[in-house]
Amino acid sequence: MKHFFSMLLLMLISLSVWSQERTLQGNVTSEEDGEPLIGATVRVKGTTTGAITDANGHYSIRITDGVTLLFNYVGFGEKQITVQGQSTLDVALSPGNRLDEIVVTALGISREKKALGYAVQQVGGEELAGAREPNVLNALQGKVAGVLINSSSGAPGAGTNILIRGITSLDPGRENQPLFVIDGIPISNQTIAGNVLPSSGSNAYSSGEQASFSNRAVDINPNDIESINILKGPAGTALYGLRAANGVVIITTKKGKAGKARVNLTSSWGFDEVAKAPVFQTTYREGRFGRLRFNSDGSPLRFQSFGPKVYPGLTPVFDPIDLFQTGSRSDNNLSFSGGNQTARFHSSIGYSKQEGVIPNSEWDRLSARISGSIQISPKFEVGASVNFSRSGGNRPHSGDKSIMSSLSYYTTSFDINDYINPDGSMKEFSDGIVDNPRYVAEVSSLKDNVNRTIGNLNFAYKLTDWLKLEYRVGGDQYSDFRRRVVPPGLDLSSQTGGFIIEENIGYRELTSNLYATATKNWTNDLGMTFMVGHNLTDINYERLNARGESFTLPDFYDLSNTANYFLSKANSQYRLVGLFGQLGFSYRNMLYLEITGRNDWSSTLPVENRSFFYPAVNLSWVFSEMLSNQDILSYGKVRASWAQVGKDADPYNIGIFYNQTPGFPFGGVTGFTQNSVSGDVNLKPEQTSSIELGTELRFFQNRVGLDFAWFRSNSKDQILSVPVSNATGFSRFITNAGEIENTGIELLLNVTPVRRSNFEWTAGINFSKFSGEVIAIRDGIEQVEFFSNGYITNKLVPGGNVGDLYGYRFNYNDAGQLIIGSNGFPTVRTDTLVKVGNALPDFTAGLNNTFTWKGLSLGFLLEWRSGGDVMDMGIRNSIRNGGIEQTVRRYEDVIFNGVTATGEPNTVPVEINGETLYRSFGRYNSASEVVLEDASWFRIRRVSLSYRLPNGIGNIISGMRITLSGNNLLINTPFRGFDPETNYLGSGSNVFGFTGLQTPGVRSYNLSLDVNF
């Protein structure tokens, strides 16, 4: 590595003897009206050397003769002009498509897309804000190839999961989310589940989290975003080191521009409704065996729905979906920006609020941001930004014994909204067996309050015209306070006498980046770029959890009013140091080679293994530069890349460590116990090697554009917690084991079928298909179980695929015929788990269309996801209780279509009812054919209709746009329950294939107003 950096340093020194430069200046204006274009970019083609026009549209740039300059401005077409001898050059740009040639790459560096040898996709800020989604990740759904985005639930503020090019870690507890970077500074997008559960019952303290918390990207106001760039493969993310092993989401925020001060006001109002719901049966009322059911005192017991038939007009029937209300949402943002040639600023304040479709659920976000830059001298520039947000609300509880769990048991004989007695207690319908969902929503609360600050300070100094030194330091800090109260009187709290939990989570991340960049042309044909830098990352995390159980005084919900009190504390510190370098060559603006190297030192690995180096190389050839006639093929490029990237361990996974013993301190004595998990003292980092091939083609003067990528990545030395013999004194051992191989293709197609003076139609299609194969785990380990609910198991098996689901199946003979027992019923083989499906889709696709006519614009986004199996976590409850349409066939004799054990056709008639079939584990409701469903879907993800006033209003309002939009308007899927997109385990989870028992996905309608002053 020393030789590598020495060579780069010598090359850097040699730049001082390169060819002579001179100054070129001029003005950039609009061809349409002659007005100056303020903030237009002027860049030397094939380099990062550039300038920005001032308030008069004037620019000045240092160049050498023979270079080609690129003139760009958002909303205008690009112009390329070769300079030879001129001292002044004025350029007029004509309106055209939005610029997509300049993209933001690692460390916030803007690059020409043509020079990149790897896939990158950009989405503009206006497109993101126009989606009217509080969580910016939801605005990306259906738009980006190779990226799987799922909203965890329809609850206000619910987290969203993002996965780029598949899962790369075998361990279910490992991070597979991409790195998020804002203006060059990494930030947290974690979903911290914490623990807000009691000590006893099925909601025991050791259970998994059962509430849909936010991923922290929800703290970002979409109206502050200029663009989002997705770096998908290791070749594009290598400069960020091991934290970017899962890809990078680069967010660039809006900056001030020189010229007249601008004020923008955006307001939107909308409402939500449940997008899709299961069909409840209304043919039969409560009871068993076709009869009403009563308690010993003669009171009705409305639990199971296997009673007599409903007689219209005589038997009351209620729809359990009446639990849900119409939700509401509003969003208001005000921004100010402006500046001159010396100083620029941008500031904003925004407030969003949502009320959910489940009563008593809500979430809001207040955000404020200010950024600016000062050109202290022609060589020295300083910039800074700070963003503050406060977010939180009341989270509807999900999972076992939750609102949705109770709803899955509910009978249509009882009004779900008649839930409370005059004394405030719950109105019973099942003799205490099942809680009333509405009562749970009203009295059980889980509130969070997050205060977050993100800031950065950057300095840039031009040592020479070709050498620049930059330093950027930033911080991300938030505190998350959560308070959960579950009063007595619920099944949820029956074993604890009610409980209260207060949890404080603190997170702080500091990042320091120092780097030097050089850009120079050796000759008119050959150019070179060089960068070398240093990175330091320091992350601190702490959590304090206090739990009280068994309230003493009624209606006083405070920790001081509990008989049993528990306290736990956790904290961790992580530090990463990195050195990196990049060397790039360009030849005749058509051939680009880039070599990257980075060495990291991680605090979570043993001293002997904490230092590791990973290289990357990418090549881009714009072969269309060699074509004399570009009438058909306007642009053609092929690219290739190879890279390695690492992933270290979580903190405190080496050797033996200790935890505080439950029940201590006791009598003034503190107690600790040895953890049952130990770590390998020779632990190594995970390593991912990736190769990517691709092409970009444009035809007919850029009217048709195609971008294709194929990739393969192998992730080995997986850090995995494996079971060991209890005789060792431990239950599990953390070590390196296993390998995953991910392969896939990505396709982007952009077309402009119609372009007239007043009308334009543009369309974009993206297609993705990828899969992961488990190459190996470790000798002696047959499988790694991600999650199991007792009926369907998500696990990894060597030779299998990531996302494979295993379950129980009906008994079949070798000919595939269903075997019927001697009692006339089919049987489920519950002694063996077999592969029954895969949770990940076979492919995903999105189609985005936009039609513009004068000031009118109509756009719609369609999304198609084919394949992918899921289990609705509430389906067995609904089947066993006879509440859904699937169970309406009953009280009749049937002969099951199958054969006997000897192969003879079955001829035994049996009566089907709740007890003989639907409630039977061994005959029906444990079979994967019943509980596992196809989650394919086709949906209208988004539709918008807007009108932009052509000339504003008077001298005050310079522009105005009114928009009507809708999200998630239509879902066509074979899945029988609520929207299958929701994830039972919330965002940030590696587990797929389980849905339900979360707040259902919603359909939203919005009216928005955008005014410029």
Summary of the structure (lengths in Angstrom):
residues: 1013
radius of gyration: 30.8
end to end distance: 55.1
largest distance: 103.6
contacts: 3605
relative contact order: 0.12
helix: 10%
strand: 51%
